[in-house]
C-alpha cells in the first residue's frame, strides 16, 4: 500500500511510501483526505502523525502525469486542496515528521499541520515557478515570514530545516535515525491529553488565525490554472521531464 494508517496508543500514524520520491498522482491525492478525516474522527485517536519512507517526505505532484494528462489538473488541484484542508480541519492535532525533501504539495501538508519535526537533512522548497505552476505560498505563509516566503517562491530555492527552526516553523530538528521515534514521543505527549480538550483547542486555534489559509490556497489555484494554459508552462514541464532541470527563458 502506498499510504498506510496504523493506530496505536491513541496515535494514528500515516505513512507515505510511493517510490521513487513520494510524488503523488491525482488519484493518490484524492485518496488522502478520507484517510486523514477517518483518523481524525476516530474517538480512540488523539493525535495524527504523518511521516514517510523512502528518499524524502514528499516530492509534491507527479509532473509526469500532468505532462501526459493535462486534463487531470483540475482533479489534482482538487486533491491538493482537500488534502490540506482535511489536515487543518482535522478534529485533533496533526504532526508532520519530515526528512530530506519537502517539495510543493509537501509544503501544503506541513503548512496545514499543527507541528513539524524535521530531520537535519530536511529542506523545504516551492519550485513551482520552475515547473510552470503556482500554489503553496498560502501554506508556507503559515510557517515562515512574508519576505522569506516570497524569496523562496521567486527563486525556487531551498530552506533548510535549521533555517526553518530558526524562524519558528519547525519544533525540533533531529537526526534522520531519530526522526520517527522523536516524532512518536512528541505525539505521545499530545495523545496523553483529554481528547475533548484537544478538539476544543484545535478549533479555537484555527479560529484565531488572522486569515483563511484555505481560501488563500484556492485563490492561488486560480493562478495555477492560468499558468498551465500559457506556453511557458509547457516549456517548463518539458524541461523538467526531459532533464530534471529548470527551463531557460
Beta strands, then each sheet from edge to edge (+ up, - down):
strand 1: 3-8
strand 2: 11-16
strand 3: 23-24
strand 4: 47-52
strand 5: 60-61
strand 6: 93-98
strand 7: 101-103
strand 8: 115-119
strand 9: 123-125
strand 10: 158-160
strand 11: 172-174
sheet 1: 1+ 2- 4- 6- 8- 11-
sheet 2: 3+ 5+
sheet 3: 7+ 9+ 10-
end
